[in-house]
């Protein structure tokens, strides 16, 4: 499920989960400077996404949000932290 319009929380930050349900989110971003030559998309955890929107000169543009339904090994391309999944087995080697 792609989430094209993401409403920010009252403090201006991006959500880490989708309500109702509390399903874990991640974001898809692209780097601005690559645009004339093609687009490379990145999987971005909520912490890195929030860090990017706080920086005025960030090279990262968030394209959409998504729910990690069942991928137990999905990791952020920026910080390499695992993004929790809604239904996958959480007992994996990290």
N, C-alpha and C positions, 0 to 999 in steps of 0.2 A: 504494500500500500504506500504510494508516494504521497507525501504531504507537501503541496506546492506553496501554500500560504501558512506560515508558522506564526501564530500569535505569541508574542513575548509575554513573559510573566510580569507582574506588577513592578518588579524591580528592574525591568528592562532586559533581563537575561532570557536565554532560550531554555525551553523545558528539557528535562532529561528523560521524562516518561510522558506517555500519552494518556489522557484521561477521557472517558472512563476506562478502567482496566489496569492502568499502571504499567503498560507495556514499554520496555526500554527502547529509547530512540537513538538514532545516529543521524548524522547529516552527510550530505554529498556536497562537496565543494570543488571549485576549480580555481586555478591560479590565473590572475588577470594578465600577467605579462606573456603567457603562452597563447593568448587568443588569436593573434594574427597568423600563427603557425599551426594551429590545431588546438584541441582542447584535451587536457588530461584531467580526469576526475579523481577525487580523493575521498576515501571514507574517513569521516571526522567524528570523533567522540564529542559528547556535549561539552566537556571541559575545554577542549581545543576550539570548538565552535564559539563558545562564549568568549574565550580569549581573543579570537579573531575579530569578533564584532566590537570589542572594547578598543582595539587598536585602530586609530584613524587611518593609518597608512598600510593596513594589512593588504597583502597580495592575494589573500584568499577570499573568494566570493562564494557564499553558500547558495546552492541551487535549490535544494529541497531537503526535507526530512523524511526519514523512513523508520519503520519499526523492524527491529531484529527479532523475527519470529522464532527461527530454529537454527541459527548458525552459531554453534558453540565456539568457533575459532575466529569469529570476526574481530579484527583489531583495527584500531585507529592508525591511519597511514602517517600521522604526524608524531604521535608519542608512543605508538606500539602497545598501548594498553588494550586489554580485551574488552569488548563491548558486550555487556550481558545480553542474553537472549531470553525470550518469553517462555519458550517451551522445550528447548534443547537440554540435554543432560549437562549439568554444570560441572561434573567431575571429569575435567580434562586436564591434561598436563599443560602447564603454562610455561 
